[in-house]
Amino acid sequence: MEVFQQEFDRLEEALRRLRHDANAKAVFLIDKNGQHIAAAGDVDEFDSTSLASLTAGNVAATDGLAKLIGEREFSVLFHEGQRDHIHISIVARRAILLVIFDERSSLGLVRLRVKRASAELEKVFEQMTEQSERGPDSRAEASPFSEITDDDIDALFSE
């Protein structure tokens, strides 16, 4: 999945808003292959590379469990620790949203805010899909350089 700067900024803004509204420590957006896409909050506290790959592995293992009992997937996972808690959800069937929170928040608040943020993130992913279906040249058409051809460049340097 190719993410352009405009979409990346919108993803990060949605994550910042979620972190604030849910009173979470950190929020990560991860692709299903375990690659870190974007994050917000106190992300320096965590090894984001390991967190991303382990979260993707957790989701994959849970998908296997779901299939064993006849479910398509478990779209929400929750892990409760003594201090910190993890809420994991699938967004647009293509990304994983990981929210780390502590006693300053609650599972109910996180679930509520994640639901709203997921809808926003899903819209961004839909627009990214539409953009990729239009092809890589569709962004270039908006560029002031899109009308310049190879012949124009050759003519410029042959003088």
C-alpha positions in Angstrom: 0.0 0.0 0.0 1.5 3.3 -1.1 0.8 6.2 1.3 1.3 9.7 0.0 2.1 12.6 2.3 -1.4 14.0 2.3 -2.9 10.7 3.4 -0.2 10.1 5.9 -0.9 13.5 7.5 -4.6 12.6 7.7 -3.8 9.3 9.3 -1.5 10.9 11.8 -4.1 13.6 12.6 -6.8 10.9 13.3 -4.4 9.0 15.6 -3.5 12.2 17.5 -7.2 13.0 18.0 -7.8 9.4 19.1 -5.0 9.5 21.6 -6.3 12.7 23.0 -10.0 11.8 23.1 -9.3 8.3 24.6 -6.7 9.7 27.0 -4.4 7.0 25.8 -0.6 6.8 26.2 0.1 5.9 22.6 -1.7 4.9 19.4 -0.1 2.9 16.6 -1.4 2.1 13.1 0.2 -1.1 11.7 -0.3 -2.9 8.5 -1.2 -6.6 8.7 2.3 -7.6 7.7 3.6 -6.0 10.9 5.0 -2.7 9.4 4.5 0.5 11.4 2.5 3.0 9.4 1.9 5.9 11.8 1.7 6.7 15.5 0.8 9.3 18.1 1.5 9.9 21.7 4.3 8.7 23.9 5.7 6.4 21.2 9.3 6.8 22.3 8.5 4.7 25.4 8.0 1.7 23.2 10.0 -0.4 20.7 7.6 0.4 17.8 9.2 -2.2 15.4 8.8 -5.1 17.9 5.4 -3.8 18.9 4.2 -3.7 15.3 5.4 -7.2 14.4 4.2 -8.8 17.6 0.8 -7.1 17.3 0.5 -8.4 13.7 1.4 -11.9 14.9 -1.1 -11.7 17.7 -3.8 -10.7 15.2 -2.8 -13.5 12.8 -2.9 -16.1 15.6 -6.3 -14.8 16.8 -7.6 -15.0 13.2 -6.6 -18.7 13.2 -8.5 -19.2 16.5 -11.5 -17.5 15.0 -11.5 -19.7 12.0 -11.2 -22.8 14.2 -14.5 -22.0 15.8 -16.3 -20.8 12.7 -15.8 -17.1 12.9 -14.4 -14.9 10.1 -12.3 -12.9 12.5 -12.2 -11.4 15.9 -12.1 -7.7 15.1 -11.3 -6.5 18.6 -8.7 -7.8 21.1 -8.0 -6.5 24.6 -5.1 -7.3 26.9 -5.3 -6.2 30.5 -2.1 -5.6 32.4 -1.4 -4.4 36.0 -0.5 -0.9 34.8 -1.0 -0.7 31.0 -3.7 -2.2 28.8 -3.8 -2.8 25.0 -6.8 -2.5 22.8 -6.3 -3.9 19.3 -8.8 -3.5 16.4 -8.9 -4.1 12.7 -9.5 -1.1 10.5 -10.9 -1.5 7.0 -9.8 -5.2 7.0 -6.3 -4.0 6.1 -4.7 -2.3 9.1 -4.4 -2.8 12.8 -5.1 0.0 15.3 -3.2 -0.5 18.6 -4.1 1.7 21.6 -2.0 1.6 24.8 -3.7 3.1 27.8 -3.5 3.0 31.6 -5.7 3.9 34.6 -6.3 7.5 33.3 -8.7 6.0 30.8 -11.1 3.1 30.6 -11.9 0.3 28.2 -15.3 1.8 27.5 -13.9 5.2 26.6 -11.2 3.6 24.4 -13.8 1.4 22.6 -16.0 4.4 22.0 -13.2 6.6 20.6 -11.7 3.8 18.6 -15.1 3.2 16.8 -15.2 6.9 15.7 -11.5 6.9 14.7 -11.9 3.7 12.8 -14.6 5.2 10.6 -12.3 8.2 9.9 -9.3 6.0 9.1 -11.5 3.8 6.9 -12.4 6.9 4.8 -8.7 7.7 4.3 -8.0 4.1 3.3 -10.9 4.2 0.8 -9.5 7.3 -0.8 -6.1 5.7 -1.0 -7.6 2.7 -2.8 -9.5 4.9 -5.2 -6.3 6.8 -5.9 -4.3 3.7 -6.6 -7.1 2.4 -8.9 -6.9 5.6 -10.9 -3.2 4.8 -11.4 0.1 6.4 -10.4 -0.2 9.0 -13.1 -3.4 10.5 -11.7 -1.4 12.5 -9.1 1.1 13.7 -11.7 -1.7 15.2 -13.8 -2.2 17.8 -11.1 1.5 18.7 -11.2 2.6 21.7 -13.2 5.2 19.5 -14.8 2.7 16.9 -16.1 2.5 18.6 -19.5 6.2 18.4 -20.1 7.2 15.6 -22.4 10.5 13.8 -23.0 10.7 15.6 -26.3 10.4 18.9 -24.5 13.3 17.9 -22.2 15.4 16.7 -25.2 14.8 20.0 -27.0 15.8 22.0 -24.0 19.1 20.3 -23.6 20.0 20.0 -27.3 20.2 23.8 -27.8 
